[in-house]
Amino acid sequence: MSGNNEPVDPAGGRRGFLGVAAAALAGVLLAPGVRLIEIAQAAPGAASATAGARRGVRWGMLIDSGKCASGCTDCVTACNTENGLSGGTLPTDSQWIRKIEIKEVRTGKTQSLPMMCQHCAEPPCVDVCPTGASFKRADGIVLVDRHSCIGCRYCVMACPYQARSFVHEPLAGQKPDVPRGKGTVEGCTLCVHKVDRGEQPACVTACSDAGHGAIVFGDLNDPQSEISRRVAQYPSRQVREDLNLDTGVRYLGI
Amino acid sequence: MPMRSPSRFALAVGTLVAGLLVAGSLLAADAPTRVAARAAQPVIEPARGGQCVQDPAFMRRNHMELLRHDRDATVRAGVRDTRYSLKACIGCHASKTNDSVNSASTNFCQSCHAYAAVKIDCFECHASKPAPGAAHVVVKP
């Protein structure tokens, strides 16, 4: 099938007509020189969508466990819905975020908080990955490139937060924005597809929709951002600070 | 006799040439039929969008390179330019009958890949259908 001997497409005429019809629909002029598609492409975040992950940014979360309601699982549900997870809690089910209860042994005081990938600045999962599939983006989000993941699960073992899951079964009906597949490791992506559009992760939105507002998402490197001001103002903690991983997810009140 | 033989000769030659032509045209017409009988020709379903991001002949040879290039840019660097994105391909090429590029043997990706005997791994992880309610992207040439 060389370039100058292409088979003639028998549906060429029809396709041509459809193309013209579709172009006519999508290209309806709303105002001189403005079309629907151009408005869609000029949506907020579209500029950063082409720019990609910016180097100076460090995305992070500040979770106030004082505001996190015991028994509320809205963040978990939102994560499952957004990313197409089953929501099952078997050892073989993927779990990107989970609610945990911690208890002060002496006083019996309990606290609730969500636990997920902490998006470390020095991620152990990246250190141990033999293929380079586990990696940290320029803006600090730690991800798995499933194209090169071989499913060895070293990262699952290395993660101190048990934040990574392995997909054991063939999957169907994945979300177009969140490809997932058997034989690869996965974990919280900080809803990278939404962040790249200039939106907030699903759990953050769900928490504020539920009226708790326990999670603040933002750029830890920007001193003017809400999260940076709070981190500067209140004493926040990292889980397993002793490991010196410099986590992107910080907690208040633990 | 000398007057008639050339005309007979001409007649014979004419018949032979005509016979060869007919046989040739029959053979020529027969060839694609035999190929078609051996392997099902790919069914190319009409796309939904206007114009493809590249010339169809170029896409037939190079779509995998474009996808591989953009997948690394998207996953690693977060560049979500839709020009060569798999999502944009699916948005345009999803079948109008089952809304997929890979579910039925007549679907856009599947029919050609079955013909070429190349297994597609993309859709073990990636959705083969556009997002519900998502308007497909019309790419400007």
Interface residues (C-beta under 8 A of the other chain):
Chain A: M1 G3 E6 D9 A11 R14 R15 L18 G19 V20 A22 A23 A26 G27 I37 A40 A49 T50 A51 G52 A53 F135 R137 A138 D139 L143 D145 R146 H147 P170 L171 G173 Q174 K175 P176 D177 P179 R180 G181 K182 T184 V192 H193 D196 R197
Chain B: I44 P46 A47 R48 G49 G50 Q51 P56 A57 R60 R71 D72 A73 V75 R76 A77 G78 V79 R80 D81 K87 I90 E124 C125 H126 A127 K129 P130 A131 A134 A135 V137 V138
